[in-house]
Amino acid sequence: MRGKQRTVEAAAVAPAALRWFQLFLQKDISTLSDEKLDAWASWSANDRHLEQFLLVTKLWQNLPRVAAIAPPVEADLDGDKYDGSVSIAEWLARKKAPTGGGVP
């Protein structure tokens, strides 16, 4: 249950992390008011908040690598039997499970 609680907490913090990240992209930190800097210091003093901000930063830094990945060609898509009706984990487990027609 702890993992689910952490995910819910992260989802609640993510929008603020994104807003801070966007602010720092748009403005030089030296141009921010003392009030804004105090707000950042207060917000980022929380470990969970700072963790989410650093995750956003890491994702942003990795975007060029993601964009460089070639999309699949039509032949790859035609051969893909996953239809999205179940989770990928469940679909992969079904593919690995024995079909039951053989002798044990």
C-alpha positions in Angstrom: 0.0 0.0 0.0 2.9 2.3 0.6 3.8 2.4 -3.1 0.3 3.4 -4.1 0.3 6.2 -1.4 3.6 7.5 -2.7 2.3 7.5 -6.3 -0.8 9.5 -5.2 1.4 11.9 -3.3 3.7 12.3 -6.4 0.7 13.0 -8.6 -0.5 15.7 -6.3 2.9 17.4 -6.2 3.7 17.0 -10.0 1.7 20.1 -11.2 3.5 22.4 -8.8 6.9 20.8 -9.8 6.0 21.5 -13.4 5.1 25.1 -12.7 8.4 25.7 -10.8 10.3 24.1 -13.7 8.5 26.2 -16.3 9.2 29.4 -14.2 12.9 28.6 -14.1 13.0 27.9 -17.9 11.4 31.2 -18.6 13.1 33.5 -16.1 16.6 33.9 -14.8 16.7 33.1 -11.1 18.4 36.5 -10.4 15.3 38.3 -11.7 12.9 36.6 -9.3 11.4 38.6 -6.4 12.4 37.8 -2.8 8.9 36.5 -2.2 9.2 34.1 -5.2 12.6 32.9 -4.0 11.2 32.4 -0.5 8.3 30.4 -1.9 10.7 28.2 -3.9 12.9 27.7 -0.8 9.9 26.7 1.3 8.4 24.4 -1.4 11.6 22.7 -2.3 12.6 22.1 1.3 10.1 19.2 1.2 12.0 16.1 0.0 9.0 14.8 -2.0 8.6 18.2 -3.7 12.2 18.4 -4.6 12.2 14.8 -5.8 9.3 15.6 -8.2 11.1 18.8 -9.4 14.3 16.8 -10.1 12.2 14.1 -12.0 10.7 16.8 -14.2 14.2 18.2 -14.9 15.5 14.7 -15.8 12.6 14.1 -18.1 13.2 17.4 -19.8 16.9 16.7 -20.3 16.0 13.3 -21.8 13.5 14.6 -24.4 16.0 14.9 -27.2 16.9 11.2 -26.8 13.3 10.2 -26.9 12.7 12.3 -30.0 15.6 10.6 -31.7 14.0 7.2 -31.5 12.6 6.2 -34.9 8.9 5.4 -34.9 7.9 1.9 -35.9 7.4 1.2 -39.6 4.1 -0.2 -40.9 5.4 -3.8 -41.0 6.3 -3.6 -37.3 2.8 -2.4 -36.5 1.1 -5.0 -38.6 3.0 -7.7 -36.7 2.1 -6.3 -33.3 -0.7 -8.4 -31.8 -1.2 -6.2 -28.7 -4.6 -4.5 -28.9 -4.7 -2.5 -25.7 -7.6 -4.4 -24.1 -5.4 -5.5 -21.1 -2.3 -4.2 -19.4 1.0 -4.9 -21.2 2.1 -6.9 -18.1 -1.0 -9.2 -18.4 -0.6 -9.5 -22.2 3.0 -10.5 -21.8 2.1 -13.0 -19.1 -0.5 -14.6 -21.4 2.1 -14.9 -24.2 4.4 -16.8 -21.8 1.7 -19.0 -20.3 1.5 -22.6 -21.6 -1.5 -23.2 -23.9 -2.7 -26.3 -21.9 -2.9 -28.6 -24.9 0.2 -30.7 -24.2 1.0 -33.5 -21.8 2.5 -32.3 -18.5 
